[in-house]
């Protein structure tokens, strides 16, 4: 399926399209986010852990202590990126 570029406030992520499709849905997304977060080479991402934590902090959903968990942040940012991707798909559908 390829790779999708997701632009966020604090940087850009290049993520597998399949991950973006699977990490946001009704119900609990934790398993899917865990699955994909473990398969992505985060060291090759333009967004470093600090930028990811800032992006997450801006949402107000996690506190400073929670944002110290880097692997958890990977799962969280993947979920947010999946939401952004789904919004983009829906917008494109509306405009076509």
C-alpha positions as CSV (number, residue, x, y, z in Angstrom):
1,X,0.0,0.0,0.0
2,X,2.9,2.3,0.4
3,X,3.9,5.2,2.7
4,X,1.9,8.3,3.5
5,X,3.4,11.6,4.7
6,X,1.4,13.0,7.6
7,X,2.0,16.7,8.4
8,X,1.5,17.6,12.1
9,X,2.1,20.9,14.0
10,X,5.6,19.8,15.2
11,X,6.8,17.8,12.2
12,X,6.1,15.2,9.6
13,X,5.8,11.5,9.8
14,X,6.2,8.9,7.0
15,X,4.0,6.0,8.0
16,X,2.7,2.9,6.3
17,X,-0.7,3.5,4.7
18,X,-1.9,0.2,6.1
19,X,-1.0,1.4,9.7
20,X,-3.0,4.6,9.2
21,X,-6.0,2.6,8.0
22,X,-5.8,0.1,10.9
23,X,-5.0,2.4,13.8
24,X,-8.2,4.5,14.0
25,X,-11.6,2.8,14.2
26,X,-14.5,2.3,16.5
27,X,-13.6,0.5,19.7
28,X,-10.2,0.0,21.3
29,X,-7.3,0.8,19.0
30,X,-4.6,-0.1,21.4
31,X,-3.7,-3.5,19.9
32,X,-3.5,-2.1,16.4
33,X,-1.4,0.9,17.5
34,X,0.9,-1.4,19.5
35,X,1.2,-3.8,16.5
36,X,2.2,-1.0,14.1
37,X,4.3,1.0,16.6
38,X,6.5,-2.1,17.1
39,X,7.1,-2.4,13.3
40,X,7.9,1.2,12.4
41,X,11.6,2.3,12.6
42,X,11.1,5.5,14.6
43,X,14.8,6.3,14.3
44,X,14.2,7.1,10.7
45,X,11.4,9.5,11.3
46,X,11.9,13.3,10.9
47,X,10.0,13.8,14.2
48,X,12.2,13.0,17.2
49,X,10.7,11.8,20.5
50,X,10.7,15.4,21.9
51,X,8.7,16.7,19.0
52,X,6.3,13.8,19.3
53,X,5.9,14.6,23.0
54,X,5.2,18.2,22.2
55,X,2.7,17.3,19.6
56,X,0.9,15.1,22.1
57,X,1.1,17.7,24.9
58,X,-0.6,20.2,22.6
59,X,-3.7,17.9,22.6
60,X,-4.0,18.1,26.4
61,X,-4.9,14.4,26.5
62,X,-1.8,13.3,28.4
63,X,0.1,14.8,31.3
64,X,3.8,15.5,31.6
65,X,4.5,12.2,33.4
66,X,2.7,10.1,30.8
67,X,4.6,11.8,28.0
68,X,7.9,10.5,29.4
69,X,7.0,7.1,28.0
70,X,8.6,7.2,24.5
71,X,7.1,3.9,23.3
72,X,3.7,4.9,24.5
73,X,4.1,8.2,22.7
74,X,4.8,6.3,19.4
75,X,1.5,4.5,19.8
76,X,-0.3,7.8,20.6
77,X,1.2,9.7,17.7
78,X,0.3,6.8,15.4
79,X,-3.3,7.0,16.5
80,X,-3.4,10.8,16.0
81,X,-1.8,10.4,12.6
82,X,-4.4,7.8,11.7
83,X,-7.1,10.2,12.7
84,X,-5.6,12.9,10.5
85,X,-5.3,10.4,7.6
86,X,-9.0,9.5,8.0
87,X,-10.0,13.1,8.0
88,X,-8.1,13.7,4.8
89,X,-9.7,10.7,3.2
90,X,-13.2,12.0,4.2
91,X,-12.4,15.5,3.0
92,X,-11.3,14.2,-0.4
93,X,-14.4,12.1,-0.6
94,X,-16.6,15.1,0.0
95,X,-14.8,17.2,-2.6
96,X,-15.0,14.6,-5.4
